[in-house]
Amino acid sequence: MSSIQVRPFRRSDREQLTTLVNRHIQAVIPGMSVSVSTVLNQLEREPGEAIVDPWVRERTTLVAYQHERLVAAAHLLRYADDDRVNVGYRDSGEIRWMVCWPPDFPWNDATAAGDTLAAACHAQFDRWQVSGRSADGSLPAPSIYGVPAQWPHIRAIYERAGFVHAGKTEVVLLARVEDLPRAGEPPITGLTARRSLGINGTRFSAYLGEERVGYIEVENLADAGRVARHDGWADIGNLHILEAYQRQGIATWLFGLVAEWLDLARVDRLLEYAKPEQVAELALFHRLGFVELTRTARGFDVKDN
């Protein structure tokens, strides 16, 4: 087996790293890719993470080379230890993401490279003297977080390095906007729609008189600066219907309003999210035309550091 060299990221690594990042993204999201500049920007900071990113005290990126080719890489964060940082993050270290060619990658022992890189991550955490260690897969693209089911090789590396899945699993879904129903007549007499600025994008609210009985929020991901090469993507940030008004067609009607709005914006793909136990919500999404892309595992931690 050829020797494996692990060292800090250099700018000359950027093209090979971006290729490897995009291969992982495209195994989860069809046709999605990010640019070199998007990858480099994430190595410096993540302005889209308005709450968590300011907590980061240090960050570094490590790469593993074998046969003069980049085989694996990991982006590490060290969180500060002060009162502004959430207790769960305080003084901890995180593998923000790891990417690695799969075990059958030709001419390289990618499994050994991934394990060697994981050991180097632990060594960096030792130098930082962090109080806790976690791992994730939050690449700079929408819907890429946790460890998706399509990355069994990454999960295996984490588990061999002592990380245990202690969190939740989430379902990521995708629909073509053209397949979504259009709003048509309101499902309840007197129901009206209002459009406004929401917390996670543009909000479409359903009102009966002055009572807001439900709302949905949609964000154009190109506007968010998270998709470098595709401007036809959006995702749902919030969907809420008052319990007394559920199963009366309001959610379907709101999705229709969103579809008509996205048509005007020339957005043709819409992402949605749910938990496996949200059976009714998943059934609704499937009826609307969404298909499941992945189930992603969140929350890998090392116990008893």
Buried (B, 14 or more C-beta within 10 A) or exposed (E): EEEBEBEEBEEEBBEBBBBBBBEBBBBBBEEBBBBBEBBBBBBEEBEBBEEBEEBBEEBBBBBBBBEEEBBBBBBBBBBBBEEEBEEEBBBBBBBBBBBBBBBEBEEBBBBBBBBBBBEBBBEBBEEBEBEBBBBBBBBBBBBBBBBBBBBEBBBBBBBEBBBEBEBEBBBBBBBEBEEBEEBEEBBBEEBEBEEEEBEEBBBBBBBBEEEBBBBBBBBBBBEBEBBBEBBBBBBBBBBEBBEEBBEBBBBBBBBBBBBBBBBEBEBBBBBBBBEEEBEEBBEBBEEBBBEBBBBBBBBBBBEEB
